[in-house]
């Protein structure tokens, strides 16, 4: 059986105020993803903005998923290009 992991990272976690990537944050995340791959995990990473895009692509989520956290996670997965 495949093991999947979804990681949602907010833009303020990855981008500094001057608009540059926070490598000190990004590199450890990438290293953990690489390590999890050696253990059989397949990982999907979503970023800020994906949630709203996902809700636009699947408007029925608001009615069908009552838990807002779960709804947001699903929408983020759908909205990630």
C-alpha positions in Angstrom: 0.0 0.0 0.0 1.3 3.5 -0.8 1.8 6.0 2.0 0.9 9.6 1.2 1.7 12.7 3.0 0.3 16.2 2.3 2.3 19.1 3.6 0.8 22.6 3.5 3.2 25.5 4.0 2.1 29.1 4.3 3.8 31.7 2.3 4.9 33.7 5.3 6.8 30.6 6.4 8.7 30.4 3.2 9.1 34.0 2.0 10.7 36.8 4.0 9.4 40.3 4.1 11.7 41.4 1.2 10.3 38.6 -1.0 13.2 36.3 -0.9 12.9 32.6 -0.1 13.8 31.6 3.5 16.3 28.9 2.6 16.8 28.2 6.3 13.2 27.0 6.4 12.9 25.5 3.0 16.0 23.3 3.1 15.1 21.4 6.3 11.6 20.7 4.9 13.1 19.4 1.7 15.5 17.2 3.6 12.6 15.7 5.7 10.7 15.0 2.5 13.7 13.3 0.9 14.2 11.2 4.1 10.5 10.2 4.1 10.8 9.1 0.5 13.4 6.6 1.5 10.8 5.2 3.9 8.2 4.7 1.2 6.3 7.9 1.6 5.1 9.9 -1.4 4.7 13.6 -0.6 2.5 16.4 -2.0 3.5 19.9 -0.9 1.0 22.7 -1.2 1.5 26.4 -0.6 -0.5 29.4 0.3 -3.0 30.4 -2.4 -3.8 26.9 -3.3 -6.7 26.7 -0.9 -8.7 29.5 -2.5 -7.9 28.1 -6.0 -9.1 24.7 -4.9 -12.4 26.1 -3.5 -12.9 27.8 -6.9 -12.3 24.5 -8.7 -14.6 22.5 -6.3 -17.3 24.8 -5.0 -19.3 21.8 -3.7 -16.7 21.3 -0.9 -18.3 24.0 1.2 -21.6 22.0 1.4 -20.1 18.5 1.4 -17.3 18.9 4.0 -18.4 20.4 7.3 -15.0 20.4 9.1 -13.3 23.6 8.0 -9.8 22.3 8.6 -10.4 19.2 6.5 -12.2 21.2 3.9 -9.2 23.6 3.7 -6.7 20.7 3.4 -8.7 19.1 0.6 -9.1 22.4 -1.2 -5.4 23.1 -1.0 -4.6 19.7 -2.5 -7.0 20.4 -5.4 -5.8 23.9 -5.9 -2.1 23.1 -6.1 -1.0 23.3 -9.7 
